[in-house]
Structures are given as structure tokens and as C-alpha cells.
Amino acid sequence: MTSASPTPEVLPTTRTSTMAIVSLIAGIVGLTLLPIIGSIAAVVTGYMARKEIAASAGAITGNGMALAGLIMGWIGVVLSVVGLCIACFLVVLLPAGIIGNANQFGAILQGLLFV
């Protein structure tokens, strides 16, 4: 008695976008170790990954990772810009007395920063 061996089912192969993984990692790095460089890399690779995923017609996955990298990247960019504005305000404008009646606060701040 012979029995037919079952034919293995062929599943469509999908792969995760490498750019989506890079975007996610760069977003995490942008919020922790390298704020400006990592965040910009996360935004750029996130948009590239989403374009690649959309063009693949389902053959490439990872849209969630690309979106998470994009969101973290933009948060990092915004926080970097806000931080640079605050640093400019505190280090340059206040001690120089450019802002009216800020000389006393600027002297105190200059004493704290450059002790």
C-alpha cells in the first residue's frame, strides 16, 4: 500500500524592509545618544522605507517600524531645535544683556554657567 506524500504548501515570501529597521534604530538612537544626526537619519530612512513598502505591493513589510522611526525622528528633530533655541537664549542673549532689564538675571546665570 503506497500513500502519496503531501505536497508542501508554498507560502508567498515576504521580507521586512531593511530601511524600516534602520529607521527604527536611528529613531531610538536619535532620542538617546546622537540627537540631531540620529533623528535626521530616522526621518530620511523612514520616508524611504514607506515608499519602498508601498511600491512592493505587499512583498515587503515593516510599515509600522518605518512609521515608529519617523515619529521618533520628528520628535528628536523638534526637541533638538527647541533645545538649541533655549541654549542660544540662555548662553548668548541673557548674559550679553540684549534682552531689556535682563542684566541682573544674566549676571546670575553667567555666574552659574561659568563657575
N, CA, C and O atoms as CSV, one atom per row, in Angstrom:
chain,resi,resn,atom,element,x,y,z
A,1,MET,N,N,0.829,-1.174,0.000
A,1,MET,CA,C,0.000,0.000,0.000
A,1,MET,C,C,0.884,1.252,0.000
A,1,MET,O,O,1.697,1.448,0.903
A,2,THR,N,N,0.721,2.060,-0.981
A,2,THR,CA,C,1.510,3.272,-1.097
A,2,THR,C,C,0.622,4.474,-0.812
A,2,THR,O,O,-0.545,4.519,-1.202
A,3,SER,N,N,1.191,5.417,-0.143
A,3,SER,CA,C,0.442,6.648,0.123
A,3,SER,C,C,1.189,7.814,-0.513
A,3,SER,O,O,2.419,7.851,-0.531
A,4,ALA,N,N,0.448,8.727,-1.012
A,4,ALA,CA,C,1.044,9.896,-1.657
A,4,ALA,C,C,1.559,10.839,-0.583
A,4,ALA,O,O,0.876,11.118,0.402
A,5,SER,N,N,2.749,11.312,-0.788
A,5,SER,CA,C,3.286,12.262,0.174
A,5,SER,C,C,2.627,13.613,-0.058
A,5,SER,O,O,2.418,14.028,-1.198
A,6,PRO,N,N,2.302,14.293,1.039
A,6,PRO,CA,C,1.646,15.595,0.868
A,6,PRO,C,C,2.592,16.607,0.231
A,6,PRO,O,O,3.786,16.634,0.527
A,7,THR,N,N,2.053,17.411,-0.623
A,7,THR,CA,C,2.819,18.454,-1.277
A,7,THR,C,C,2.979,19.621,-0.304
A,7,THR,O,O,1.989,20.104,0.244
A,8,PRO,N,N,4.195,20.072,-0.085
A,8,PRO,CA,C,4.360,21.211,0.827
A,8,PRO,C,C,3.690,22.458,0.257
A,8,PRO,O,O,3.726,22.733,-0.942
A,9,GLU,N,N,3.095,23.174,1.154
A,9,GLU,CA,C,2.398,24.391,0.750
A,9,GLU,C,C,3.413,25.504,0.538
A,9,GLU,O,O,4.266,25.749,1.392
A,10,VAL,N,N,3.319,26.158,-0.570
A,10,VAL,CA,C,4.231,27.258,-0.876
A,10,VAL,C,C,3.567,28.555,-0.430
A,10,VAL,O,O,2.515,28.950,-0.932
A,11,LEU,N,N,4.215,29.197,0.524
A,11,LEU,CA,C,3.694,30.472,1.028
A,11,LEU,C,C,4.390,31.614,0.307
A,11,LEU,O,O,5.572,31.511,-0.021
A,12,PRO,N,N,3.685,32.675,0.062
A,12,PRO,CA,C,4.351,33.818,-0.557
A,12,PRO,C,C,5.405,34.368,0.406
A,12,PRO,O,O,5.148,34.541,1.598
A,13,THR,N,N,6.553,34.630,-0.118
A,13,THR,CA,C,7.634,35.116,0.741
A,13,THR,C,C,7.538,36.635,0.880
A,13,THR,O,O,7.385,37.373,-0.093
A,14,THR,N,N,7.632,37.048,2.102
A,14,THR,CA,C,7.694,38.480,2.390
A,14,THR,C,C,8.944,38.715,3.210
A,14,THR,O,O,9.419,37.830,3.922
A,15,ARG,N,N,9.452,39.889,3.099
A,15,ARG,CA,C,10.613,40.244,3.903
A,15,ARG,C,C,10.380,41.611,4.523
A,15,ARG,O,O,9.593,42.417,4.026
A,16,THR,N,N,11.069,41.843,5.596
A,16,THR,CA,C,10.971,43.128,6.277
A,16,THR,C,C,11.950,44.105,5.641
A,16,THR,O,O,13.095,43.762,5.345
A,17,SER,N,N,11.486,45.294,5.443
A,17,SER,CA,C,12.314,46.330,4.830
A,17,SER,C,C,13.510,46.659,5.722
A,17,SER,O,O,13.361,46.930,6.913
A,18,THR,N,N,14.678,46.629,5.128
A,18,THR,CA,C,15.891,46.993,5.856
A,18,THR,C,C,15.858,48.460,6.246
A,18,THR,O,O,16.319,48.828,7.326
A,19,MET,N,N,15.320,49.290,5.381
A,19,MET,CA,C,15.224,50.725,5.688
A,19,MET,C,C,14.299,50.980,6.882
A,19,MET,O,O,14.533,51.904,7.661
A,20,ALA,N,N,13.260,50.170,7.026
A,20,ALA,CA,C,12.359,50.319,8.169
A,20,ALA,C,C,13.093,49.993,9.463
A,20,ALA,O,O,12.913,50.677,10.470
A,21,ILE,N,N,13.914,48.957,9.438
A,21,ILE,CA,C,14.694,48.599,10.622
A,21,ILE,C,C,15.698,49.699,10.949
A,21,ILE,O,O,15.869,50.068,12.110
A,22,VAL,N,N,16.357,50.216,9.926
A,22,VAL,CA,C,17.322,51.303,10.128
A,22,VAL,C,C,16.621,52.543,10.684
A,22,VAL,O,O,17.157,53.224,11.558
A,23,SER,N,N,15.441,52.829,10.182
A,23,SER,CA,C,14.691,53.989,10.664
A,23,SER,C,C,14.326,53.835,12.136
A,23,SER,O,O,14.441,54.786,12.909
A,24,LEU,N,N,13.890,52.651,12.522
A,24,LEU,CA,C,13.534,52.414,13.917
A,24,LEU,C,C,14.754,52.551,14.819
A,24,LEU,O,O,14.684,53.194,15.866
A,25,ILE,N,N,15.863,51.953,14.421
A,25,ILE,CA,C,17.082,52.039,15.236
A,25,ILE,C,C,17.592,53.478,15.298
A,25,ILE,O,O,17.993,53.950,16.361
A,26,ALA,N,N,17.578,54.166,14.173
A,26,ALA,CA,C,18.034,55.565,14.158
A,26,ALA,C,C,17.121,56.450,15.003
A,26,ALA,O,O,17.596,57.392,15.636
A,27,GLY,N,N,15.823,56.164,15.024
A,27,GLY,CA,C,14.909,56.931,15.868
A,27,GLY,C,C,15.217,56.759,17.339
A,27,GLY,O,O,15.173,57.720,18.106
A,28,ILE,N,N,15.533,55.521,17.739
A,28,ILE,CA,C,15.894,55.272,19.137
A,28,ILE,C,C,17.217,55.953,19.471
A,28,ILE,O,O,17.351,56.573,20.526
A,29,VAL,N,N,18.189,55.838,18.577
A,29,VAL,CA,C,19.487,56.477,18.797
A,29,VAL,C,C,19.332,57.994,18.808
A,29,VAL,O,O,20.013,58.682,19.569
A,30,GLY,N,N,18.439,58.519,17.968
A,30,GLY,CA,C,18.221,59.958,17.914
A,30,GLY,C,C,17.616,60.527,19.183
A,30,GLY,O,O,17.818,61.698,19.502
A,31,LEU,N,N,16.872,59.700,19.910
A,31,LEU,CA,C,16.294,60.166,21.171
A,31,LEU,C,C,17.208,59.909,22.361
A,31,LEU,O,O,16.940,60.389,23.463
A,32,THR,N,N,18.289,59.155,22.150
A,32,THR,CA,C,19.147,58.820,23.288
A,32,THR,C,C,20.584,59.310,23.114
A,32,THR,O,O,21.042,60.144,23.896
A,33,LEU,N,N,21.298,58.814,22.114
A,33,LEU,CA,C,22.735,59.054,22.030
A,33,LEU,C,C,23.138,60.199,21.108
A,33,LEU,O,O,23.926,61.058,21.505
A,34,LEU,N,N,22.617,60.228,19.897
A,34,LEU,CA,C,23.001,61.234,18.899
A,34,LEU,C,C,21.759,61.997,18.448
A,34,LEU,O,O,21.176,61.667,17.415
A,35,PRO,N,N,21.351,62.998,19.196
A,35,PRO,CA,C,20.052,63.625,18.942
A,35,PRO,C,C,19.843,64.149,17.525
A,35,PRO,O,O,18.830,63.816,16.910
A,36,ILE,N,N,20.717,64.921,17.001
A,36,ILE,CA,C,20.456,65.554,15.711
A,36,ILE,C,C,20.695,64.574,14.565
A,36,ILE,O,O,19.843,64.428,13.690
A,37,ILE,N,N,21.838,63.907,14.563
A,37,ILE,CA,C,22.194,63.005,13.464
A,37,ILE,C,C,21.237,61.820,13.397
A,37,ILE,O,O,20.739,61.482,12.323
A,38,GLY,N,N,20.978,61.191,14.538
A,38,GLY,CA,C,20.088,60.039,14.560
A,38,GLY,C,C,18.671,60.378,14.149
A,38,GLY,O,O,18.022,59.604,13.446
A,39,SER,N,N,18.187,61.531,14.583
A,39,SER,CA,C,16.818,61.929,14.246
A,39,SER,C,C,16.655,62.218,12.764
A,39,SER,O,O,15.662,61.820,12.156
A,40,ILE,N,N,17.612,62.900,12.189
A,40,ILE,CA,C,17.539,63.182,10.752
A,40,ILE,C,C,17.632,61.890,9.950
A,40,ILE,O,O,16.917,61.716,8.963
A,41,ALA,N,N,18.514,60.983,10.375
A,41,ALA,CA,C,18.629,59.690,9.692
A,41,ALA,C,C,17.326,58.899,9.804
A,41,ALA,O,O,16.928,58.231,8.850
A,42,ALA,N,N,16.665,58.968,10.949
A,42,ALA,CA,C,15.400,58.256,11.136
A,42,ALA,C,C,14.313,58.799,10.214
A,42,ALA,O,O,13.534,58.032,9.649
A,43,VAL,N,N,14.261,60.103,10.066
A,43,VAL,CA,C,13.250,60.709,9.198
A,43,VAL,C,C,13.504,60.338,7.737
A,43,VAL,O,O,12.581,59.945,7.024
A,44,VAL,N,N,14.744,60.464,7.300
A,44,VAL,CA,C,15.063,60.176,5.900
A,44,VAL,C,C,14.812,58.710,5.572
A,44,VAL,O,O,14.144,58.400,4.586
A,45,THR,N,N,15.343,57.808,6.394
A,45,THR,CA,C,15.157,56.382,6.105
A,45,THR,C,C,13.717,55.936,6.310
A,45,THR,O,O,13.268,54.990,5.664
A,46,GLY,N,N,12.989,56.599,7.196
A,46,GLY,CA,C,11.574,56.267,7.388
A,46,GLY,C,C,10.753,56.558,6.144
A,46,GLY,O,O,9.925,55.745,5.732
A,47,TYR,N,N,10.984,57.718,5.548
A,47,TYR,CA,C,10.271,58.038,4.309
A,47,TYR,C,C,10.689,57.118,3.164
A,47,TYR,O,O,9.858,56.726,2.345
A,48,MET,N,N,11.973,56.774,3.108
A,48,MET,CA,C,12.430,55.853,2.070
A,48,MET,C,C,11.798,54.468,2.251
A,48,MET,O,O,11.399,53.833,1.274
A,49,ALA,N,N,11.710,54.011,3.485
A,49,ALA,CA,C,11.132,52.699,3.755
A,49,ALA,C,C,9.652,52.668,3.413
A,49,ALA,O,O,9.176,51.703,2.816
A,50,ARG,N,N,8.922,53.704,3.780
A,50,ARG,CA,C,7.483,53.725,3.473
A,50,ARG,C,C,7.245,53.753,1.970
A,50,ARG,O,O,6.297,53.135,1.487
A,51,LYS,N,N,8.087,54.458,1.225
A,51,LYS,CA,C,7.967,54.473,-0.231
A,51,LYS,C,C,8.264,53.092,-0.804
A,51,LYS,O,O,7.562,52.622,-1.699
A,52,GLU,N,N,9.306,52.444,-0.287
A,52,GLU,CA,C,9.677,51.111,-0.745
A,52,GLU,C,C,8.577,50.093,-0.441
A,52,GLU,O,O,8.275,49.238,-1.273
A,53,ILE,N,N,7.982,50.184,0.740
A,53,ILE,CA,C,6.921,49.254,1.137
A,53,ILE,C,C,5.682,49.460,0.278
A,53,ILE,O,O,5.051,48.490,-0.142
A,54,ALA,N,N,5.334,50.700,0.015
A,54,ALA,CA,C,4.155,50.974,-0.811
A,54,ALA,C,C,4.352,50.484,-2.244
A,54,ALA,O,O,3.403,50.018,-2.875
A,55,ALA,N,N,5.559,50.583,-2.754
A,55,ALA,CA,C,5.824,50.174,-4.134
A,55,ALA,C,C,5.942,48.662,-4.300
A,55,ALA,O,O,5.895,48.156,-5.421
A,56,SER,N,N,6.095,47.930,-3.184
A,56,SER,CA,C,6.329,46.489,-3.281
A,56,SER,C,C,5.056,45.671,-3.425
A,56,SER,O,O,5.140,44.470,-3.680
A,57,ALA,N,N,3.899,46.260,-3.275
A,57,ALA,CA,C,2.598,45.569,-3.402
A,57,ALA,C,C,2.494,44.380,-2.456
A,57,ALA,O,O,2.011,43.317,-2.847
A,58,GLY,N,N,2.943,44.550,-1.213
A,58,GLY,CA,C,2.789,43.509,-0.208
A,58,GLY,C,C,3.965,42.565,-0.068
A,58,GLY,O,O,3.951,41.721,0.827
A,59,ALA,N,N,4.970,42.665,-0.901
A,59,ALA,CA,C,6.122,41.771,-0.816
A,59,ALA,C,C,7.077,42.186,0.301
A,59,ALA,O,O,7.841,41.360,0.799
A,60,ILE,N,N,7.040,43.443,0.692
A,60,ILE,CA,C,7.915,43.949,1.747
A,60,ILE,C,C,7.045,44.475,2.880
A,60,ILE,O,O,6.093,45.222,2.652
A,61,THR,N,N,7.385,44.077,4.110
A,61,THR,CA,C,6.632,44.520,5.284
A,61,THR,C,C,7.502,45.460,6.114
A,61,THR,O,O,8.661,45.703,5.777
A,62,GLY,N,N,6.945,45.981,7.185
A,62,GLY,CA,C,7.691,46.846,8.090
A,62,GLY,C,C,7.178,48.260,8.152
A,62,GLY,O,O,7.891,49.156,8.605
A,63,ASN,N,N,5.947,48.485,7.705
A,63,ASN,CA,C,5.399,49.842,7.704
A,63,ASN,C,C,5.316,50.407,9.119
A,63,ASN,O,O,5.545,51.599,9.327
A,64,GLY,N,N,4.990,49.559,10.088
A,64,GLY,CA,C,4.897,50.024,11.477
A,64,GLY,C,C,6.238,50.472,12.017
A,64,GLY,O,O,6.329,51.486,12.709
A,65,MET,N,N,7.280,49.718,11.702
A,65,MET,CA,C,8.621,50.116,12.147
A,65,MET,C,C,9.048,51.423,11.487
A,65,MET,O,O,9.642,52.286,12.132
A,66,ALA,N,N,8.742,51.563,10.202
A,66,ALA,CA,C,9.099,52.793,9.497
A,66,ALA,C,C,8.341,53.981,10.093
A,66,ALA,O,O,8.912,55.058,10.265
A,67,LEU,N,N,7.068,53.789,10.407
A,67,LEU,CA,C,6.273,54.870,10.996
A,67,LEU,C,C,6.776,55.228,12.389
A,67,LEU,O,O,6.836,56.405,12.745
A,68,ALA,N,N,7.139,54.216,13.182
A,68,ALA,CA,C,7.679,54.484,14.516
A,68,ALA,C,C,9.000,55.247,14.416
A,68,ALA,O,O,9.244,56.169,15.195
A,69,GLY,N,N,9.850,54.869,13.464
A,69,GLY,CA,C,11.100,55.599,13.257
A,69,GLY,C,C,10.862,57.032,12.833
A,69,GLY,O,O,11.552,57.946,13.286
A,70,LEU,N,N,9.882,57.227,11.960
A,70,LEU,CA,C,9.528,58.588,11.532
A,70,LEU,C,C,9.064,59.438,12.712
A,70,LEU,O,O,9.502,60.576,12.881
A,71,ILE,N,N,8.178,58.877,13.519
A,71,ILE,CA,C,7.642,59.639,14.656
A,71,ILE,C,C,8.753,59.988,15.639
A,71,ILE,O,O,8.861,61.132,16.080
A,72,MET,N,N,9.578,59.002,15.980
A,72,MET,CA,C,10.685,59.280,16.901
A,72,MET,C,C,11.674,60.269,16.287
A,72,MET,O,O,12.224,61.120,16.986
A,73,GLY,N,N,11.897,60.155,14.981
A,73,GLY,CA,C,12.799,61.087,14.312
A,73,GLY,C,C,12.302,62.518,14.376
A,73,GLY,O,O,13.066,63.431,14.688
A,74,TRP,N,N,11.018,62.720,14.079
A,74,TRP,CA,C,10.472,64.079,14.126
A,74,TRP,C,C,10.441,64.616,15.558
A,74,TRP,O,O,10.672,65.805,15.775
A,75,ILE,N,N,10.160,63.757,16.528
A,75,ILE,CA,C,10.205,64.197,17.932
A,75,ILE,C,C,11.627,64.631,18.281
A,75,ILE,O,O,11.818,65.653,18.941
A,76,GLY,N,N,12.617,63.867,17.846
A,76,GLY,CA,C,14.008,64.224,18.099
A,76,GLY,C,C,14.408,65.522,17.433
A,76,GLY,O,O,15.132,66.324,18.022
A,77,VAL,N,N,13.945,65.742,16.202
A,77,VAL,CA,C,14.251,66.990,15.495
A,77,VAL,C,C,13.645,68.181,16.241
A,77,VAL,O,O,14.313,69.194,16.445
A,78,VAL,N,N,12.383,68.057,16.643
A,78,VAL,CA,C,11.714,69.157,17.354
A,78,VAL,C,C,12.414,69.433,18.679
A,78,VAL,O,O,12.665,70.589,19.019
A,79,LEU,N,N,12.731,68.374,19.434
A,79,LEU,CA,C,13.407,68.576,20.715
A,79,LEU,C,C,14.795,69.190,20.526
A,79,LEU,O,O,15.225,70.005,21.342
A,80,SER,N,N,15.485,68.813,19.477
A,80,SER,CA,C,16.809,69.392,19.203
A,80,SER,C,C,16.705,70.877,18.880
A,80,SER,O,O,17.497,71.680,19.372
A,81,VAL,N,N,15.737,71.237,18.062
A,81,VAL,CA,C,15.559,72.653,17.707
A,81,VAL,C,C,15.169,73.470,18.937
A,81,VAL,O,O,15.693,74.564,19.148
A,82,VAL,N,N,14.257,72.946,19.742
A,82,VAL,CA,C,13.852,73.655,20.961
A,82,VAL,C,C,15.043,73.783,21.913
A,82,VAL,O,O,15.257,74.840,22.507
A,83,GLY,N,N,15.811,72.710,22.054
A,83,GLY,CA,C,16.986,72.756,22.925
A,83,GLY,C,C,18.022,73.762,22.450
A,83,GLY,O,O,18.610,74.481,23.258
A,84,LEU,N,N,18.247,73.816,21.136
A,84,LEU,CA,C,19.198,74.797,20.609
A,84,LEU,C,C,18.703,76.233,20.813
A,84,LEU,O,O,19.497,77.132,21.093
A,85,CYS,N,N,17.405,76.442,20.673
A,85,CYS,CA,C,16.851,77.788,20.911
A,85,CYS,C,C,16.996,78.192,22.370
A,85,CYS,O,O,17.359,79.329,22.672
A,86,ILE,N,N,16.714,77.267,23.268
A,86,ILE,CA,C,16.863,77.571,24.697
A,86,ILE,C,C,18.323,77.815,25.042
A,86,ILE,O,O,18.632,78.736,25.798
A,87,ALA,N,N,19.221,77.008,24.500
A,87,ALA,CA,C,20.648,77.193,24.767
A,87,ALA,C,C,21.123,78.541,24.242
A,87,ALA,O,O,21.892,79.234,24.907
A,88,CYS,N,N,20.670,78.911,23.061
A,88,CYS,CA,C,21.038,80.216,22.494
A,88,CYS,C,C,20.522,81.342,23.379
A,88,CYS,O,O,21.231,82.316,23.634
A,89,PHE,N,N,19.302,81.206,23.839
A,89,PHE,CA,C,18.707,82.229,24.696
A,89,PHE,C,C,19.485,82.357,26.003
A,89,PHE,O,O,19.789,83.467,26.443
A,90,LEU,N,N,19.805,81.231,26.619
A,90,LEU,CA,C,20.447,81.273,27.929
A,90,LEU,C,C,21.917,81.658,27.863
A,90,LEU,O,O,22.399,82.382,28.734
A,91,VAL,N,N,22.624,81.199,26.870
A,91,VAL,CA,C,24.065,81.397,26.828
A,91,VAL,C,C,24.466,82.685,26.114
A,91,VAL,O,O,25.473,83.296,26.472
A,92,VAL,N,N,23.699,83.107,25.116
A,92,VAL,CA,C,24.117,84.255,24.317
A,92,VAL,C,C,23.351,85.521,24.687
A,92,VAL,O,O,23.960,86.545,24.998
A,93,LEU,N,N,22.049,85.460,24.657
A,93,LEU,CA,C,21.266,86.684,24.789
A,93,LEU,C,C,21.196,87.218,26.216
A,93,LEU,O,O,21.363,88.418,26.429
A,94,LEU,N,N,20.955,86.357,27.186
A,94,LEU,CA,C,20.825,86.851,28.552
A,94,LEU,C,C,22.131,87.401,29.124
A,94,LEU,O,O,22.121,88.519,29.639
A,95,PRO,N,N,23.248,86.684,29.064
A,95,PRO,CA,C,24.480,87.267,29.622
A,95,PRO,C,C,24.939,88.521,28.882
A,95,PRO,O,O,25.569,89.389,29.486
A,96,ALA,N,N,24.642,88.632,27.606
A,96,ALA,CA,C,25.055,89.815,26.853
A,96,ALA,C,C,24.165,91.011,27.153
A,96,ALA,O,O,24.491,92.131,26.761
A,97,GLY,N,N,23.064,90.801,27.830
A,97,GLY,CA,C,22.169,91.890,28.170
A,97,GLY,C,C,21.380,92.408,26.992
A,97,GLY,O,O,20.910,93.546,27.023
A,98,ILE,N,N,21.219,91.610,25.953
A,98,ILE,CA,C,20.495,92.039,24.768
A,98,ILE,C,C,19.019,92.205,25.068
A,98,ILE,O,O,18.368,93.108,24.540
A,99,ILE,N,N,18.493,91.340,25.911
A,99,ILE,CA,C,17.089,91.443,26.294
A,99,ILE,C,C,16.986,92.473,27.410
A,99,ILE,O,O,17.732,92.405,28.387
A,100,GLY,N,N,16.075,93.420,27.275
A,100,GLY,CA,C,15.953,94.531,28.206
A,100,GLY,C,C,15.759,94.090,29.646
A,100,GLY,O,O,14.998,93.163,29.920
A,101,ASN,N,N,16.460,94.766,30.581
A,101,ASN,CA,C,16.380,94.519,32.018
A,101,ASN,C,C,16.703,93.084,32.394
A,101,ASN,O,O,16.161,92.561,33.368
A,102,ALA,N,N,17.560,92.457,31.650
A,102,ALA,CA,C,17.947,91.087,31.961
A,102,ALA,C,C,19.369,91.031,32.492
A,102,ALA,O,O,19.936,89.950,32.647
A,103,ASN,N,N,19.948,92.196,32.770
A,103,ASN,CA,C,21.339,92.209,33.196
A,103,ASN,C,C,21.547,91.478,34.517
A,103,ASN,O,O,22.522,90.745,34.677
A,104,GLN,N,N,20.633,91.677,35.459
A,104,GLN,CA,C,20.786,91.034,36.756
A,104,GLN,C,C,20.651,89.510,36.607
A,104,GLN,O,O,21.463,88.758,37.145
A,105,PHE,N,N,19.641,89.071,35.891
A,105,PHE,CA,C,19.457,87.634,35.678
A,105,PHE,C,C,20.602,87.070,34.862
A,105,PHE,O,O,21.047,85.947,35.103
A,106,GLY,N,N,21.086,87.846,33.889
A,106,GLY,CA,C,22.206,87.400,33.066
A,106,GLY,C,C,23.471,87.241,33.877
A,106,GLY,O,O,24.238,86.307,33.641
A,107,ALA,N,N,23.709,88.127,34.826
A,107,ALA,CA,C,24.894,88.022,35.674
A,107,ALA,C,C,24.800,86.795,36.568
A,107,ALA,O,O,25.791,86.092,36.767
A,108,ILE,N,N,23.630,86.538,37.101
A,108,ILE,CA,C,23.427,85.349,37.924
A,108,ILE,C,C,23.641,84.082,37.088
A,108,ILE,O,O,24.322,83.150,37.516
A,109,LEU,N,N,23.055,84.065,35.899
A,109,LEU,CA,C,23.179,82.910,35.025
A,109,LEU,C,C,24.617,82.721,34.583
A,109,LEU,O,O,25.103,81.593,34.511
A,110,GLN,N,N,25.302,83.818,34.285
A,110,GLN,CA,C,26.698,83.726,33.865
A,110,GLN,C,C,27.546,83.185,35.018
A,110,GLN,O,O,28.474,82.409,34.793
A,111,GLY,N,N,27.242,83.578,36.213
A,111,GLY,CA,C,27.952,83.043,37.379
A,111,GLY,C,C,27.717,81.561,37.559
A,111,GLY,O,O,28.622,80.828,37.956
A,112,LEU,N,N,26.498,81.111,37.267
A,112,LEU,CA,C,26.190,79.682,37.393
A,112,LEU,C,C,26.834,78.861,36.297
A,112,LEU,O,O,27.337,77.767,36.553
A,113,LEU,N,N,26.823,79.380,35.066
A,113,LEU,CA,C,27.325,78.612,33.937
A,113,LEU,C,C,28.835,78.578,33.855
A,113,LEU,O,O,29.406,77.574,33.429
A,114,PHE,N,N,29.483,79.633,34.247
A,114,PHE,CA,C,30.936,79.730,34.038
A,114,PHE,C,C,31.725,79.735,35.328
A,114,PHE,O,O,32.778,80.369,35.405
A,115,VAL,N,N,31.241,79.044,36.336
A,115,VAL,CA,C,31.956,78.986,37.618
A,115,VAL,C,C,33.126,78.053,37.530
A,115,VAL,O,O,33.848,77.875,38.511
